[in-house]
Amino acid sequence: MKAITLILFFALILSSQAPCQTVLLDSHSQPAQNFFQLESNAKNNISIEMSRKKGFKPLNRYVQLMKSRVDSNGFIPNAREILSAYQDFSKNKNPHIQSTGVWQEVGPRSPQLGQNKQLSGSGRINCIEFSKADSNLIWAGSASGGLWKSNDRGNSWEVIDFTEFLSMGVSDIAVSSSDPNTLYVATGDADGSSFLGCYSLGIIKSTDCGITWKVLDLGIKYENGEFISKILLNPRNEKILYAATSKSIMKSTDAGEQWQTLLSGFNFRDLKFKPDNPDILYASTYSISDGSYVFYTDDAGEQWFI
């Protein structure tokens, strides 16, 4: 194996309200992109030939999705801003609004087939995690419908309200082996390019089985399309966490309060411990054009090899 000595340079084209549920935000907030500039760049720089290639349809879907959500200056609100406004509204809302409203589900109640006879509009489940300490407790993460919880082995489900309100995707869930009340959730839809269809708050953490949540600060610009695809908890010391992101492998030694970058320059999609030794990790990357790799470390992430 050879130690990593190369540096990659690349450019991106795209430069319920339940009163018991609380989300703690830190003060760090990233500036949003300008939608009008993005739309103009796409129109002026994409040729007819490029429009036939992979990625053109998602770009246009993103334009259609966001054009009604930006402000008059073309700025796209990030998930933190939307969540903060939602919390303010929940605190100050008129309790009589819709208090007498009656809603009834009208369907569809079965999967719908599109013109190509494939399932269409039925949604996607990205991940399922079972509590090791409570066999009744199951968590499920959807592509853009939030985080769901079952306390009865999947017979009934409830959604974590603010994740549904934000149309938030969930890419991975890590539940503590020793404490079923503690879990970490990677928000955003890594499998569907998270910034094209849903919002992300990065990693959120709960220590009371989903009643309250804290948004962890990894220093990632989620509104620019970066996402987290995998979270690992060290089974011997659960204060040690690893996260695979679209640009790096990151590590925390204090249960997610502070993070350091171990390896960068690649789109990391999966991360695994060696079963008998959590100091040995394997990380896989994904790329359409530059090749994919498997990286290896035997010293808890200090050095990595291909």
C-alpha positions in Angstrom: 0.0 0.0 0.0 1.2 3.5 -0.5 0.7 6.6 1.6 -1.4 9.4 0.2 0.8 12.1 -1.2 -1.4 13.6 -3.9 -3.6 16.6 -3.7 -6.7 16.8 -5.9 -7.9 20.1 -7.3 -11.4 20.3 -8.7 -14.1 22.8 -9.5 -17.9 22.6 -9.0 -20.3 23.8 -11.6 -22.8 24.6 -8.8 -20.3 27.0 -7.0 -45.4 19.4 15.2 -45.0 21.8 16.4 -45.0 19.6 19.5 -44.0 21.8 22.5 -41.9 19.1 24.0 -39.6 18.9 20.9 -36.6 21.3 21.1 -33.7 21.8 18.7 -30.6 23.6 19.8 -28.7 25.6 17.1 -25.2 26.9 17.5 -24.3 30.4 16.4 -22.4 29.3 13.3 -24.4 30.0 10.1 -23.1 29.9 6.5 -24.1 32.4 3.8 -26.6 31.1 1.2 -25.8 30.9 -2.5 -27.5 33.4 -4.9 -30.1 31.6 -6.9 -30.3 34.2 -9.7 -26.5 33.8 -10.4 -26.8 30.0 -10.3 -29.7 30.0 -12.7 -27.9 32.5 -15.1 -24.7 30.5 -15.1 -26.6 27.3 -15.9 -28.4 28.9 -18.8 -25.4 30.5 -20.2 -22.8 27.8 -19.8 -24.7 24.5 -20.5 -24.6 23.6 -24.2 -27.1 21.4 -26.0 -24.7 18.5 -25.8 -24.2 19.0 -22.1 -27.9 19.0 -21.6 -28.1 15.4 -22.7 -25.6 14.2 -20.1 -26.1 12.9 -16.6 -26.8 15.7 -14.1 -28.7 18.1 -16.3 -32.2 16.9 -15.2 -31.3 17.2 -11.4 -30.1 20.7 -12.0 -33.3 21.8 -13.7 -35.3 20.1 -10.9 -33.3 22.1 -8.4 -34.1 25.3 -10.3 -37.8 24.5 -10.3 -37.7 23.6 -6.6 -35.9 26.7 -5.4 -37.3 29.5 -7.7 -40.4 30.0 -5.4 -38.3 29.8 -2.2 -35.7 32.5 -2.6 -36.1 36.1 -1.4 -36.3 39.1 -3.7 -32.5 39.3 -3.9 -32.2 35.7 -4.9 -30.7 34.3 -1.7 -31.6 30.7 -0.8 -32.3 30.3 2.9 -30.4 27.5 4.5 -31.9 24.9 6.8 -30.7 26.7 10.0 -32.5 29.8 9.0 -35.7 28.0 8.2 -35.6 26.0 11.4 -35.0 29.2 13.4 -38.0 30.9 11.8 -40.1 27.7 12.4 -39.2 27.7 16.1 -40.1 31.4 16.4 -43.4 30.8 14.7 -44.1 27.8 17.0 -43.4 29.9 20.1 -45.6 32.8 19.0 -48.3 31.2 16.9 -52.0 31.7 17.7 -53.2 28.6 19.5 -56.6 28.9 17.9 -55.4 28.6 14.3 -56.5 25.3 12.8 -57.5 24.1 16.3 -60.9 23.0 15.0 -59.7 21.8 11.6 -60.4 18.2 10.6 -58.0 16.5 8.2 -58.6 13.2 6.4 -56.1 11.2 4.4 -57.2 10.8 0.8 -54.3 8.7 -0.6 -52.7 7.4 -2.5 -52.6 4.3 -0.3 -50.7 2.0 -2.7 -47.5 2.5 -4.8 -48.1 4.3 -8.0 -46.7 3.2 -11.4 -45.3 5.8 -13.7 -45.4 5.7 -17.6 -42.4 3.4 -17.6 -44.2 0.9 -15.3 -41.8 1.6 -12.5 -42.8 2.8 -9.0 -43.2 6.6 -9.0 -43.8 8.9 -6.1 -43.7 6.3 -3.4 -40.7 7.7 -1.7 -37.5 6.1 -0.5 -36.1 4.8 2.8 -32.4 5.4 3.1 -31.6 3.7 6.3 -33.0 1.7 9.3 -31.4 1.4 12.7 -32.4 -0.9 15.5 -31.7 -0.2 19.2 -29.3 -2.8 20.6 -30.7 -2.1 24.1 -34.4 -2.0 23.3 -35.7 -4.5 20.8 -39.0 -2.5 20.4 -37.2 0.7 19.3 -36.6 1.3 15.5 -35.4 4.4 13.7 -35.9 5.0 9.9 -34.5 7.7 7.7 -36.3 8.8 4.5 -34.9 10.5 1.4 -36.8 13.7 2.0 -39.5 13.0 4.5 -37.6 13.2 7.8 -36.7 10.9 10.6 -39.2 8.3 11.8 -39.4 6.4 15.1 -41.3 3.2 16.2 -41.6 2.1 19.8 -43.5 -1.2 18.9 -41.2 -3.0 16.4 -42.6 -1.2 13.4 -46.3 -1.6 14.0 -46.8 2.2 14.3 -44.6 5.1 13.5 -44.2 8.8 14.4 -42.2 11.4 12.6 -39.7 13.8 14.3 -41.7 17.0 13.5 -39.0 19.5 12.5 -37.3 17.0 10.1 -40.6 16.5 8.3 -41.3 20.2 8.2 -37.9 20.9 6.5 -38.5 18.0 4.0 -35.2 16.7 5.4 -33.4 13.7 4.1 -31.7 11.2 6.4 -28.6 9.3 5.1 -27.5 7.5 8.3 -28.4 6.8 11.9 -26.0 5.8 14.7 -27.5 4.6 18.0 -25.5 4.2 21.2 -25.0 0.5 22.2 -25.0 1.4 25.9 -27.7 4.1 25.9 -30.7 3.7 23.6 -31.7 7.3 24.3 -28.5 8.6 22.5 -28.3 8.7 18.8 -26.7 10.7 16.0 -28.4 11.3 12.6 -26.8 12.4 9.4 -29.4 14.7 7.7 -29.5 15.3 3.9 -30.0 12.8 1.1 -26.5 11.6 0.2 -27.8 8.9 -2.2 -29.8 11.5 -4.2 -27.3 14.4 -4.0 -28.7 16.1 -0.9 -28.7 19.7 -2.1 -30.9 19.0 -5.0 -34.1 17.8 -3.2 -34.0 18.4 0.5 -32.4 20.4 3.3 -29.6 19.3 5.6 -28.5 20.4 9.1 -25.5 18.1 9.1 -25.4 15.8 12.1 -28.1 16.2 14.8 -27.8 14.5 18.2 -30.4 13.5 20.8 -29.7 12.2 24.3 -33.4 11.7 25.3 -34.6 9.4 22.5 -35.7 12.1 20.1 -37.4 14.6 22.4 -34.8 17.3 22.1 -32.0 17.7 19.5 -28.8 19.5 19.1 -27.2 20.5 15.8 -23.5 19.6 15.8 -21.1 22.0 14.1 -18.7 20.2 11.8 -17.9 23.4 9.9 -19.4 22.1 6.7 -21.3 24.3 4.1 -24.3 22.1 3.5 -26.1 24.7 1.4 -23.2 24.4 -1.1 -24.0 20.7 -1.6 -21.7 19.1 0.9 -23.3 16.1 2.7 -22.6 13.4 5.3 -23.2 9.8 4.2 -22.0 7.8 7.2 -21.6 8.0 11.0 -19.6 5.5 13.2 -19.4 5.3 17.0 -16.4 3.6 18.4 -17.8 0.5 20.3 -15.1 0.7 22.9 -15.4 4.5 23.5 -18.6 6.1 22.2 -17.2 9.6 22.7 -15.2 8.9 19.6 -17.1 9.4 16.4 -16.2 9.3 12.7 -18.1 10.9 9.8 -17.7 10.2 6.1 -18.6 13.4 4.1 -18.6 14.3 0.4 -15.2 15.9 0.9 -13.5 14.3 3.9 -13.3 11.9 6.8 -13.8 13.7 10.1 -13.4 12.6 13.7 -14.6 13.7 17.1 -13.3 12.6 20.5 -15.8 14.4 22.7 -19.2 13.0 21.5 -19.5 15.4 18.6 -18.7 18.8 20.2 -15.5 19.3 18.2 -14.3 17.8 14.9 -11.1 17.4 13.1 -10.5 16.5 9.4 -8.4 13.3 9.0 -8.4 13.0 5.2 -9.8 15.2 2.5 -10.1 15.6 -1.3 -12.4 12.7 -2.0 -16.2 12.0 -2.0 -16.4 9.4 0.8 -19.6 7.3 0.8 -19.0 4.5 3.3 -17.0 3.8 6.4 -16.5 0.6 8.4 -14.6 -0.6 11.5 -12.7 -3.9 11.4 -15.0 -6.0 13.7 -12.3 -6.9 16.3 -10.4 -3.6 16.2 -12.0 -0.1 16.0 -8.6 1.5 15.4 -8.7 -0.1 11.9 -11.1 1.6 9.5 -12.0 1.2 5.8 -13.4 4.1 3.8 -14.7 3.9 0.3 -15.1 6.8 -2.2 -17.3 7.5 -5.2 -16.6 9.4 -8.4 -18.2 9.3 -11.8 -15.1 10.2 -13.8 -12.0 10.0 -11.5 -12.2 6.5 -10.2 -13.2 5.2 -6.8 -10.9 4.0 -4.0 -10.8 2.1 -0.7 -8.7 3.7 2.0 -7.3 2.0 5.1 -6.0 3.1 8.5 -4.7 1.1 11.3 -4.1 3.9 13.8 -7.6 5.4 14.3 -7.2 7.7 11.4 -3.8 9.3 11.9 -2.5 7.9 8.6 -4.4 6.5 5.6 -3.3 4.2 2.8 -4.9 3.2 -0.5 
